[in-house]
C-alpha cells in the first residue's frame, strides 16, 4: 500500500458495492491513467461521479468547458453530465474515481436532507480546490473508507455508506471555501474550449462555422483547422456529437416523444436526426431507449 501525506492509495484497488443498476451503489476505483487512453468525446453516466486527482496535473472537460486540475482537486459530476478527463503525456497519473447512487427516499425529511447533501454536485464550478487544512478533514473520511475496503469486517458496507455520508457532509461544509479559479490564459486552446462550451449551451440553436467564427472573432478557415487539431473532431462532427449526447440523455430521462427530442436537440428533420443518431450510436433512437 502506497500512501502520501493526505490520501491513502493502492494502484489497481477496485471495490464495488452493488452494481450501477441498484438503488444503492458504490464503486471505488484507485488507479493510474495515461495520455494514450484519453477518451475521444465526452460521455455521461446515470449515477454520480467524483474524480480526485491524487498527483501531478490533468484537465477535465465538463459540458465543453476546460478545467485545468492540480493535485487533490475534486471534480463533482451529477448524473447525465457530459464530461471527460484529459491526462498529460508522460508518466501515468494517479486518481481516485468514486461512482455512486442513492435510493429514492420516501421519508420527506430524509429526502430533503439527501438533496441538500447532493446539491454540491450542481454548483459552479464543478471543481473544488481547498487548502491543506480542509483537505485533511475531507480526505480523512475517504481514508477510513480505504481501510474498510481493504479489511472487510461484519457490516463494512454499512460503515462505508455512513463514512461516505460524512465525506459528503464535509464537502458541503467546506464548499463556500472553494478556491478553484478557472483561469483564462487567452491561449488558442482556451479560445477553442470557449467555443465548445458555447456549443454545449446552445446546441438546440442554429450553429455553423460562419456564425461561430463571427461570434468569437476568429477566421472561419483558422477555426476549422485549429478546432480539429485541438479537439480531434471537425466542427460539424463536434456539434452533431453534442446534440446526439444530449438526445441520449433525454431519451433516458424524459418521456418526450422522439420527434420532440429531435427538434429540442437542434435537428431540422427527424430523418436527419435518425441518420445522425445511427451514425454515432450504432442504433436507432427507439432501440437506444428500450430497457
Secondary structure, DSSP 8 states (H G I E B T S, - for coil): -EE-SS-EE-TTEEEEES-TTSSSEEEEEEEEE-GGG--SS-B--SSEEEEEE-SSEEEEEETTEEEEEETT-EEEE-TT--EEEEE-SSS-EEEEEEEEE-----SHHHHHHHHHHHGGGGSSSSEE---HHHHHHHHHHHHHHHHHHHS--TTHHHHHHHHHHHHHHHHHHHGGG----------HHHHHHHHHHHHHHSTTS---HHHHHHHTT--HHHHHHHHHHHHSS-HHHHHHHHHHHHHHHHHHH----HHHHHHHTT-S-HHHHHHHHHHHHSS-HHHHH--
